[in-house]
Each structure stands twice: as C-alpha cells, then as structure tokens.
Amino acid sequence: MADQTNAGGPQKTPILAPAAHCKAPEKPILTAEQQTKYEWLLEKAKTWTEVPSTQGKGGPLTDSEKLWLTRECLLRYLRAVKWKQEEAEKRILETLTWRREYGVEDLTAEHISPENETGKQIILGFDKQGRPCQYLNPGRQNTEVSPRQVQHLVYMVERVIELMPAQQETLSLLINFKSGKTRTNTAPGIGQGREVLNILQTHYPERLGRALIINVPWVVWGFFKLITPFIDPLTREKLKFNEDMSQYVPKEQLWTEFMGDLNFEYDHATYWPALTKLCAERREVKKQRWEAGGKHIGELEDYLTGISPNGVAPRPEAPSEDPEAEGAATPDTEVDPKELAEKLHAVKIAEEKPAVVDAPIPSVPASPEPTRA
C-alpha cells in the first residue's frame, strides 16, 4: 500500500514509514536487578489463565491478550511503577480486566467512524525519533459529549500503536487548539478530561513520547492548570507548549496546519478505509509471526514487527551438511520426524522477510498515584 495523492495533489492517506534520517534511539540495556524483576514478572504472567471481571466478562486468557503481553509491555509497566514488581503485576491484571470490560478489541471502524468524519483525530507521519504522530484537532469537534467520544480516542491510540515502526514503542501527540468554523471553545470538560487522562496513564503507561500543543487559549490554559495535579511529573516534562514543532517533526512529514510542509487534506471517504486496511494488515502480520514463533507470552516486539528474525523461543540447530558429522542424517540413519518438522519450522521462521513497514463507559476509579504515560 503506497502513500496516495491526487495527481500530485494533497496527501490523503497515512504515511507508511518515518523519513530515512529519522530513527528511534537505542534502548537502554537492563541492569541485572531490572532483568531479575522482569523475569519474575514474566513467570507470573505465564501462570495467568483467567481474566477477572465483575461485569460478567471474565474468562480464559485469549490469544490476543497473550499476544498483547509482550516483553516490552511487561517492561513498560515495570518502568511506570518504578520497578515495583508486585505493583506492576497488579496494574497489568487491572488493565487486562479494563480492556475486557471496556471492550477495547470490540471497538470497530464502523462504530467510531461518525466521530472522525471531520478529521478531528488523524494519524499521519512520524517525528524525528520515528514515533508515529497522532494529531488532535478539537476545533473540528462534530459530536456532542458521549461515551463514544472517549472510545474514539482509545480506538485511535490502539491504531497508532499498530502503526509503530520496529524498535519504537511511543507516540507523538500533536494538539492544535485553533478554533474551528463552528466551535470556539475547544477545551474538553473537566470530567471527560480526567477520564481520558486516567485511561491513558493507567492503561497505556510509557506510551507518550512527546506532546506538542499549539494555539493554547486562556480557557485551555485554565483546563491544564486544573488537571496538572493529576499528571505524573515525568509526563509533564513531555509537554511542549507553543513551540516550533519542526524541532521535533521533520517538515516534510509535518502537516501544514501545524507549521510543516506536508500538504494534507482530510477526506474521510479516502482516509478512514485506508487507515482501517493498513492497521488490519499490520495486525495480521504480527499475529502470524506470534503464532509462528510459538505463541509465547513475553514475545519480542522487534520479532513481531519483523526486524528480528528470531523470537524468544530457542531455535533448534539446523541439520549439518557434513555426512560425517555426529548425528547427521544419512541413508543408514533414522530421522525423527518430529525433530525434522521442528527444524524445518524454525528455518521457515528465520527466512521470513520483515513486514512492510453504544454502551455507557464503566466508571474508572482514579489511580491512587499518577503513573507515567
């Protein structure tokens, strides 16, 4: 799927990859203590068989939930709670319950589509560290306050995660509070703002790389002042107000409405199906690789995105080509069919090419201690 324009006209679909000169920074190597805590949490996660629920939605852990429990997912929760392993376990289990009860995987493009008809949320381009950019345009608000408005944000965050390139696990949030044609007050209500903030901090920890906010009116300043006490200090450091966004996003992938050079025009009939198709393709590739790798909890996200040929499962050694080598198969040597099948399966995995790159909302209790988004 290629980027689409209209005979040299404006961009109308998502951009597939970061600019060539934009790359994610190297991830820090875990200390011995951190590695021990991760291994403790991983072993705990492998024992989970049921997702608890007080709303009748509990039941066995599904394959999609196991796939969600990647190595990097466990590490994100550990970092968010400052490496308190029991707290990380508690938080992940709470998120699994929330995802079930909120119906994260049940939110469909068709259900969310009316919320995005004006392009009030757009996933477009990547910043200088390879983070996908999610644009919020409150001035394009087209619906009244409802549970679906918050579901819209959750749905789009899930899509931007699916579009993250290899070696990247955070996003850039770009917010333009410029007034729209029919909407001058672009600040969300305090109640809705706190609900969204709680969801993002509690259930999407360590996902915010940077938030770039422009055209902030006094009403919005007041809103931020009110919710600041609920924002983790390290998260607040990621917020940049009224700065030159081209410092953080290459101009060729920065929308002109945010002072960039990218000529983008939101056409819902073109953009929405293109985004839906692209995300479905990326999702299917990851699912297939996860299954081929053995369907492990704690799988590597770099393996799922295709940059690494191997996952967490150890690969059997390839058969020796030397007929004199010990254990080599010869016409007089029996071959264990099961062992041969496993070896061929491992070779198939190694040769894979990288992937081209309305129910009311249940009340969510406020987190007792803000954690990093």
C-alpha positions in Angstrom: 0.0 0.0 0.0 1.6 3.2 -1.1 1.1 6.8 0.1 -1.7 8.3 -2.1 -2.0 11.7 -3.6 -4.4 13.0 -6.2 -2.2 13.6 -9.3 0.4 15.5 -7.3 -2.3 17.0 -5.1 -2.6 16.8 -1.3 -1.8 13.7 0.8 -5.0 11.9 1.7 -3.9 8.7 3.4 -1.5 7.6 6.2 2.3 7.8 5.6 3.8 4.3 5.8 7.2 4.9 7.4 9.4 7.5 9.0 11.8 9.6 6.9 15.0 7.8 6.2 17.0 10.0 8.5 14.6 9.5 11.5 15.4 6.6 13.8 14.5 5.6 17.3 17.2 5.9 19.9 18.9 2.9 21.3 17.0 1.3 24.2 19.0 1.1 27.4 20.2 -2.3 28.5 18.5 -3.7 31.6 20.6 -3.8 34.8 21.0 -7.2 36.5 18.4 -6.1 39.1 15.9 -5.0 36.4 16.4 -8.2 34.5 15.6 -10.2 37.6 12.5 -8.2 38.2 11.4 -8.7 34.6 12.0 -12.4 34.8 9.9 -12.6 38.0 7.0 -10.7 36.3 7.3 -12.9 33.2 7.0 -16.1 35.2 3.9 -14.6 37.0 2.3 -13.7 33.6 2.8 -17.2 32.3 0.7 -18.5 35.2 -2.3 -16.3 34.4 -5.2 -18.3 32.9 -8.2 -16.2 33.7 -9.2 -12.5 33.3 -11.3 -11.5 36.3 -14.4 -9.3 35.8 -17.2 -8.0 38.0 -19.3 -7.4 34.9 -19.7 -11.0 33.7 -16.9 -10.6 31.1 -14.2 -12.7 32.8 -12.9 -15.9 31.4 -9.8 -17.7 30.0 -7.0 -15.5 28.7 -7.4 -15.3 24.9 -4.7 -15.5 22.3 -5.0 -11.8 21.5 -4.5 -11.0 25.2 -1.4 -13.3 25.4 -0.1 -11.5 22.3 -0.6 -8.2 24.0 1.6 -9.4 26.9 4.9 -8.8 25.1 8.3 -8.4 26.7 8.2 -4.7 26.1 4.6 -4.5 27.5 5.8 -6.0 30.8 8.8 -3.7 30.9 6.6 -0.6 30.3 4.5 -1.4 33.4 7.6 -2.0 35.4 9.1 1.3 34.4 5.8 3.1 35.1 5.7 1.9 38.7 9.5 2.4 39.2 10.3 -1.3 39.1 8.0 -2.4 41.9 7.3 -5.8 40.6 4.2 -6.6 42.6 2.7 -3.3 41.7 3.4 -3.9 38.0 1.7 -7.3 38.2 -1.4 -5.7 39.9 -1.5 -3.0 37.2 -1.3 -5.3 34.3 -4.0 -7.5 35.6 -6.2 -4.4 36.1 -5.5 -3.4 32.5 -6.5 -6.8 31.2 -9.8 -6.5 33.1 -10.3 -3.0 31.9 -9.7 -4.0 28.2 -12.3 -6.7 28.6 -14.9 -4.6 30.3 -14.4 -1.5 28.2 -14.4 -3.6 25.0 -11.2 -2.3 23.5 -11.0 -5.1 21.0 -14.7 -4.8 20.1 -14.4 -1.1 19.0 -14.9 -1.2 15.2 -14.1 1.3 12.5 -17.8 1.4 11.7 -18.8 2.3 15.2 -16.1 5.0 15.5 -16.4 6.4 12.0 -19.0 9.2 12.8 -16.7 10.7 15.3 -13.9 11.2 12.8 -15.9 12.5 9.8 -14.3 15.9 10.2 -10.8 14.7 10.8 -10.6 15.7 14.5 -8.1 12.9 15.0 -5.5 11.9 12.4 -2.6 9.5 12.4 -0.1 11.0 10.0 3.7 10.8 9.6 6.5 10.3 12.1 8.6 12.5 14.3 12.4 12.7 14.2 12.7 9.7 16.5 10.4 7.6 14.4 7.4 8.0 16.6 4.0 7.9 14.8 2.2 11.3 15.0 -1.3 11.4 16.3 -3.0 14.8 15.6 -5.9 16.1 17.7 -7.9 18.9 16.3 -10.5 19.9 18.9 -11.8 22.8 16.7 -13.1 20.1 14.3 -15.4 18.7 17.0 -18.6 17.4 15.3 -20.4 15.5 18.1 -21.9 16.1 21.5 -20.3 14.7 24.6 -20.9 11.0 24.8 -19.1 7.7 25.7 -18.2 7.3 22.0 -16.0 10.4 22.2 -13.7 8.7 24.7 -14.0 5.4 22.8 -12.8 7.3 19.7 -9.6 8.3 21.5 -9.0 4.8 22.8 -9.6 3.4 19.3 -7.1 5.8 17.7 -4.4 5.1 20.3 -4.8 1.4 19.5 -4.4 2.1 15.8 -1.3 4.3 16.3 0.3 1.5 18.4 -0.3 -0.9 15.5 1.5 1.5 13.1 4.6 2.0 15.3 7.7 1.0 13.4 10.2 -1.5 14.6 12.2 -0.5 17.7 9.6 2.2 18.6 7.0 2.0 21.4 6.0 5.6 22.0 3.9 8.1 20.1 4.0 11.9 19.5 0.7 13.7 20.3 0.2 16.9 18.4 -2.7 19.1 19.5 -3.9 22.3 17.8 -6.5 24.2 19.9 -7.2 26.5 17.0 -10.9 27.4 16.9 -13.0 25.8 14.2 -15.6 27.2 11.9 -18.4 26.5 14.4 -16.5 25.8 17.6 -14.6 28.4 19.6 -14.4 26.6 22.9 -12.0 23.7 22.2 -11.3 22.7 25.8 -12.8 19.3 26.9 -14.9 19.2 30.0 -13.1 18.6 33.3 -14.9 15.3 33.8 -14.1 14.0 30.4 -10.5 15.3 30.6 -9.9 13.5 33.9 -11.4 10.3 32.5 -9.2 10.4 29.4 -6.1 11.2 31.5 -6.8 8.3 33.8 -7.2 5.8 31.0 -4.0 6.9 29.3 -1.9 7.0 32.4 -3.3 3.8 33.9 -3.7 1.6 30.8 -1.2 3.0 28.3 1.8 3.6 30.5 5.1 4.7 28.9 3.4 5.2 25.5 3.6 9.0 25.3 6.9 10.1 23.9 6.1 13.8 23.5 3.0 16.1 23.4 3.3 19.2 21.2 0.5 21.7 21.9 -0.1 24.9 20.0 -2.7 27.8 19.8 -3.5 27.4 23.5 -6.3 29.8 24.5 -6.7 31.1 28.1 -9.6 28.7 28.6 -7.4 25.7 27.8 -4.6 27.1 30.0 -7.1 27.0 32.8 -8.0 23.4 31.9 -4.4 22.3 32.0 -3.9 24.1 35.3 -6.8 22.1 36.8 -5.6 18.7 35.6 -1.9 19.3 36.3 -2.1 17.8 39.8 -3.3 14.5 38.2 -0.3 14.3 35.8 2.8 12.5 36.7 5.8 14.9 36.9 7.8 12.9 34.3 4.8 13.1 32.0 4.6 16.9 32.4 8.1 17.1 31.2 7.0 15.7 27.8 4.5 18.5 27.3 5.7 21.3 24.9 3.5 24.4 24.5 3.6 26.8 21.5 7.0 25.7 20.3 8.2 25.3 16.8 7.1 21.7 16.0 9.6 21.3 13.2 12.2 21.0 16.0 10.6 17.6 16.7 9.0 16.5 13.4 10.6 16.7 10.0 8.9 19.4 7.9 8.2 17.0 5.1 6.1 14.9 7.4 4.6 17.7 9.5 1.1 18.9 8.4 0.9 22.4 7.1 -1.7 23.2 9.8 1.0 22.6 12.3 3.6 24.8 10.5 5.1 22.0 8.4 5.4 21.4 4.7 3.1 18.3 4.3 0.1 19.2 2.2 -2.6 17.0 3.7 -6.3 17.2 3.2 -8.7 15.1 5.3 -11.2 13.3 3.2 -13.0 10.8 5.4 -14.1 8.6 2.5 -10.5 8.1 1.5 -8.5 8.3 4.7 -10.7 6.2 7.0 -10.8 3.0 4.9 -7.1 3.4 4.1 -6.2 3.6 7.8 -8.5 0.7 8.6 -6.9 -1.5 5.9 -3.4 -0.6 6.8 -3.9 -1.4 10.5 -5.6 -4.7 9.7 -2.6 -5.7 7.6 -0.1 -4.8 10.3 -2.2 -6.5 12.9 -2.4 -9.7 10.9 1.4 -9.8 10.2 2.1 -9.6 13.9 -0.4 -12.3 14.7 1.1 -14.6 12.1 4.6 -14.1 13.4 3.4 -14.6 17.0 1.8 -17.9 16.0 4.9 -19.0 14.0 7.1 -18.1 17.0 5.2 -20.5 19.3 2.5 -18.1 20.8 4.6 -17.1 23.7 3.7 -14.6 26.5 6.7 -12.2 26.6 7.4 -12.3 22.9 9.7 -9.7 21.5 8.1 -6.7 19.7 11.0 -6.4 17.4 10.3 -10.0 16.2 6.6 -9.2 15.8 7.4 -6.2 13.6 9.8 -8.2 11.5 13.1 -6.5 12.3 14.3 -9.5 14.2 14.2 -13.0 12.6 14.0 -14.7 16.0 11.6 -14.5 18.9 12.0 -15.7 22.4 11.8 -19.4 21.6 15.2 -21.0 21.1 15.9 -22.2 17.6 16.9 -25.8 17.1 20.2 -26.2 15.3 20.0 -26.6 11.6 20.9 -30.1 10.2 24.6 -30.5 9.4 25.5 -30.7 5.8 28.5 -32.9 6.6 27.5 -36.5 6.4 30.4 -37.5 8.7 29.2 -35.0 11.4 27.9 -36.6 14.5 24.1 -37.2 14.3 24.0 -36.2 10.6 21.2 -37.9 8.6 22.5 -40.5 6.1 20.6 -43.2 4.2 21.6 -45.5 7.0 20.5 -43.1 9.8 16.9 -42.8 11.1 15.5 -39.3 11.3 13.0 -38.4 14.0 10.0 -37.0 12.0 9.0 -34.7 14.9 12.5 -33.3 15.2 12.8 -32.7 11.5 9.4 -30.9 11.4 10.6 -28.6 14.2 13.8 -27.8 12.4 12.0 -27.0 9.1 9.6 -24.8 11.1 12.5 -22.9 12.6 14.1 -22.4 9.2 10.8 -21.1 7.8 10.6 -18.5 10.6 14.2 -17.4 10.1 13.6 -16.8 6.4 10.6 -14.6 6.8 11.0 -11.1 5.3 10.4 -8.1 7.5 6.9 -6.8 7.3 6.3 -3.7 5.2 6.5 -1.3 7.2 -23.3 2.1 22.4 -22.8 1.1 25.8 -22.0 3.5 28.6 -18.4 3.5 29.7 -17.9 1.8 33.1 -16.6 4.1 35.7 -12.9 4.0 36.1 -11.5 4.7 39.6 -8.8 7.3 39.8 -5.3 5.9 40.2 -4.1 6.4 43.7 -0.7 7.6 42.4 -0.2 9.1 38.9 2.0 7.0 36.7 3.9 7.9 33.6 2.0 8.0 30.3 
